[in-house]
Amino acid sequence: MGQNFSTFTFTPSVKAVQARFGSRNNYAASEQDPDRYNLGESEIAFIESRDSFYLSTVGENGWPYMQFRGGPQGFFKVLGERLIGFADFKGNRQYISTGNMSAEKKAMLFLIDYPTRQRLKIWATSEVNDLTDDPELAAKLVVPDYRAKVERVVLFKIEAFDWNCPAHITQRYSLDEIESELANRNPRFAGLRYPPSEASHHRPV
Ligand SMILES: Cc1cc2nc3c(=O)[nH]c(=O)nc-3n(C[C@H](O)[C@H](O)[C@H](O)COP(=O)(O)O)c2cc1C
């Protein structure tokens, strides 16, 4: 274990349950150095290769909220040793995550890669900025040529993170990953799309 996360998660109630079920002593022995939570090479590569993540925020009524955020691979960017961010696209205009983060900056991010069965949890302090607040920063985060209107940028100052084991994660692949693997095996599959478009009904077999 590392990355400061027990500071955020091992509350008295959590420790009491660990004690009850016999894991408290093991975890107490490995509680973390609170300074060890800079992103390393593996975290940076993982964050920057995502095409989605789950963002959890808290409403001022105390209820947690969870929402999906997606974009082209690489839309989630590492800006510093403890700073990451993304450009937030226009959606259904409920603005629940944005509203929550305006009142309570605590956020939790969940990043998962199904093919390699890796998952990364990140605790962060959020900051929501208008595009005009810092145009230079906005330019770093906006993905050119993507079919979405960017409404704001969201920054996360990392407070802690932790990798999970691969247990119980079913391997799944995106269309792009399947297509590229098929093309590697047989160049005739390059450019295939499922379901096939009208124009490509004569698929090679
Ligand atoms: C027309 C439209 C309808 C949508 N409807 C939903 C919906 O019913 N539920 C949902 O979770 N996301 C929906 N989305 C996607 C969300 O708008 C998008 O994920 C947005 O970022 C949600 O932000 P929020 O949950 O923080 O308010 C919709 C998007 C569009 C463009």
The ligand as a Gaussian input file, in Angstrom:
#p B3LYP/6-31G(d) Opt

LIG

0 1
 C      -29.590000      15.204000     -24.682000
 C      -28.797000      14.511000     -23.606000
 C      -29.463000      13.730000     -22.695000
 C      -28.761000      13.075000     -21.680000
 N      -29.430000      12.335000     -20.748000
 C      -28.755000      11.757000     -19.727000
 C      -29.446000      11.017000     -18.716000
 O      -30.673000      10.871000     -18.717000
 N      -28.716000      10.431000     -17.731000
 C      -27.363000      10.573000     -17.673000
 O      -26.744000      10.052000     -16.743000
 N      -26.686000      11.278000     -18.609000
 C      -27.344000      11.861000     -19.617000
 N      -26.663000      12.557000     -20.578000
 C      -25.201000      12.673000     -20.473000
 C      -24.911000      13.763000     -19.461000
 O      -25.499000      14.958000     -19.838000
 C      -23.435000      14.031000     -19.351000
 O      -22.792000      12.837000     -18.951000
 C      -23.138000      15.150000     -18.398000
 O      -21.765000      15.368000     -18.371000
 C      -23.711000      14.887000     -17.030000
 O      -23.223000      15.763000     -16.082000
 P      -23.788000      15.770000     -14.591000
 O      -24.309000      14.392000     -14.274000
 O      -22.628000      16.159000     -13.770000
 O      -24.913000      16.773000     -14.537000
 C      -27.349000      13.212000     -21.604000
 C      -26.700000      14.005000     -22.562000
 C      -27.395000      14.638000     -23.541000
 C      -26.653000      15.487000     -24.537000

